[in-house]
Amino acid sequence: MTTTQWDIVRRMGFGKILKLKVDEIKSVLGHFVVDRLDTKNMVIRLANKRSRLTRIRYENCWSYHVGELG
């Protein structure tokens, strides 16, 4: 990931996830998302705020265009 992508992930409230070992990420992140994602409104609940998940935010963070997913 680029420095900009790391900064975006931190600003979204996921900074602690960046410190996880690669083999821990799949399980921890999966549980985190399932527990906190409101799929009806596409909002993820973070510590003290709610963050709307949009196509643009996803693409800017991961440099992966949604149209490429399938």
C-alpha positions as CSV (number, residue, x, y, z in Angstrom):
1,M,0.0,0.0,0.0
2,T,1.1,3.5,-0.6
3,T,1.6,6.1,2.2
4,T,-1.6,7.8,1.0
5,Q,-3.6,4.6,1.2
6,W,-2.2,4.0,4.8
7,D,-3.3,7.5,5.7
8,I,-6.8,7.0,4.3
9,V,-7.2,3.7,6.2
10,R,-6.1,5.4,9.4
11,R,-8.6,8.3,8.9
12,M,-11.4,5.8,8.3
13,G,-10.7,4.4,11.8
14,F,-8.9,1.2,10.8
15,G,-5.4,2.2,11.9
16,K,-5.0,-0.7,14.4
17,I,-5.7,-3.2,11.6
18,L,-2.6,-2.0,9.8
19,K,-0.5,-3.4,12.6
20,L,-1.8,-7.0,12.4
21,K,0.2,-9.8,11.0
22,V,-0.9,-10.9,7.6
23,D,-2.1,-14.3,8.8
24,E,-4.3,-12.6,11.5
25,I,-6.0,-10.2,9.2
26,K,-8.5,-12.4,7.4
27,S,-10.2,-13.7,10.6
28,V,-10.0,-10.4,12.6
29,L,-11.1,-8.2,9.7
30,G,-13.9,-10.5,8.7
31,H,-15.4,-10.5,12.2
32,F,-14.9,-6.8,12.5
33,V,-16.8,-6.1,9.3
34,V,-19.6,-8.6,10.0
35,D,-20.2,-7.2,13.5
36,R,-20.2,-3.5,12.5
37,L,-21.5,-3.3,8.9
38,D,-25.0,-2.0,8.2
39,T,-25.6,-3.4,4.7
40,K,-28.9,-1.7,4.3
41,N,-27.4,1.8,4.7
42,M,-23.8,0.7,3.7
43,V,-22.4,2.3,6.9
44,I,-19.8,0.8,9.2
45,R,-20.0,1.7,12.8
46,L,-16.6,2.7,14.3
47,A,-15.6,3.7,17.8
48,N,-17.3,7.1,18.0
49,K,-18.7,7.6,14.5
50,R,-20.3,6.0,11.5
51,S,-18.6,5.9,8.1
52,R,-20.5,5.6,4.9
53,L,-18.9,3.1,2.5
54,T,-19.0,4.4,-1.1
55,R,-17.6,3.2,-4.3
56,I,-15.3,6.2,-4.5
57,R,-14.0,5.8,-0.9
58,Y,-13.3,2.1,-1.6
59,E,-11.5,2.8,-4.9
60,N,-9.5,5.6,-3.3
61,C,-8.4,3.5,-0.4
62,W,-7.6,0.3,-2.2
63,S,-6.8,1.5,-5.8
64,Y,-9.1,-1.2,-7.0
65,H,-12.1,-0.2,-9.2
66,V,-15.4,-1.8,-8.2
67,G,-16.1,-2.7,-11.9
68,E,-13.1,-5.0,-11.8
69,L,-14.5,-7.2,-9.1
70,G,-16.5,-9.5,-11.3
